[in-house]
């Protein structure tokens, strides 16, 4: 599980999103004070954990990672809208950019999972063709 690069991408993404529970968005304003942010952060964290633990089911893992990336992008867009709405009164912290890093990592993970799935399907097709070739040779001999 940990030897695959997509697992590391998903783990780092999960850690970045989980850090939002403990960090401030702006000076004295926590991410968890605003209920919709809290719900989105919980959903994204659960999606990342699900993607991280379903490594045996590559298609589900890939879809979960992409769904997590989409929901995280929505959170980031909402943060950007809040930033421009509040104007210059609030200085946002660096943690407000964690979701965009998580989007990039989730997308990279989904891409790597898709590449693994293509490789496994290709190997399965080659093994199946090899088995059919042996069966055809055995039928010709008999």
N, C-alpha and C positions, 0 to 999 in steps of 0.2 A: 504494500500500500504506500509506504512513505518513499519508495524508490522512484515513484512516478512524479514527474514535474508538475502535473496538474494537481496532485495532492498538496504540494507545497504552495501553489498558487491559491488554492481554495483555503488552506490553513491561514495564510497571511491575510487573505480577504476577510475571513471570519474574525481574526484578531483585530483588524482595523475597525470593523463594524462593531465588535464587542467593546472596543475602547470608547465608543460614543456614549455608552451607558455612564461612563465615569468622567467624561470631559465636558467642558463648557463650549457652547457654540459661540458665544460672545462674552464679554466681561460680565460675570455674574448671572448669565443665562445658560442653564443646562439644556441639553437636548431632551432630557426626560421630563422637563417641566411642561412642555407642550404635548398634549396627549396624542395627536396624530403622528408626531415625530416618534414618540415612544412606540406606538403600534407598528410603524414602518420599520423601526430598528429591530424590534422583536421578530417581525416576519422575515426580514432579511437575514438575521442571525440564524433563525430556524431553517431557512432555505439553504444557507451555506453549510450548516451542520448536516442537513440531510444529504446535500451533494457530497460532502466530505465522507460520509459513512456508507454511501451506496456505490462503492467502487466496483463491486461485482456486477452491477447492472449499469453498463456504460451508457446506454441510451437514456435511462432515467437520470443518471448523474449529469449527462450533458444538458438535458432539458431543464433540470433543476438549477444548474449553474447559469444557464441563459435567463431563466425566469428571475433568478436572484439579481443578475446584472440589469435586467429591465427595471425591476422594482428599485434597485439602488440608484439607477439613473434618474428615476422619478423623484427620489428623495433629494438627489443632488440638484435637480432643476428647481425643486421647491426651495432649497436653501439659497440658490442664486436669486430667485425671485424675492425671497425675504431680504437678502442682502441689498438689493437695489431698492426695495420698498422702504427699508429703514433709513436709507440714506447714509449720511456721514455721522450719525449720532452713535451708532454701535460699531465697534471694531470687531470683526469676526476673527476667531482664532484659526490657527493652522488646521485644527481638527475638522473644520468645515469642508476641507478638501479630501478627507479620508474616503468619502463615498465614491469620488471619481477614481481614486486609486483602486478601490474595490471593484468597480465596474470593469476597469482594464484587466485586473487579475482574474475576475470571473470569466471574461471573454477569452482570455488566453487559455484558461483551464478548459473551457468548452471546446475550443479549437483543438487542444491536445487530446482531449477525450475522443473527439470525432476522428482524429488521425489514428488513434489506437483502434477504434472500432473498424475503420476501413482496413487497417492492417490485419486484424483478426478475421474479418470477412474474406479478405484475399487469401489468407492462409487456409481457411476452411474450404474455400472453393478449390484451391490447388490440391488439398488432401482428398476431397471428394472426386476430383478428376483422376487422381492417381488410383484411388480405389476402383473407379469405373474401368480404368485401363487394365488393371489386374483381372477384374471380373471378365472383361472381354477376351483377354488372352487365355484365361482358363476355359472359357466356353469354346473358343476356337480349337483348343487342344483336345477337348473331349469329343 
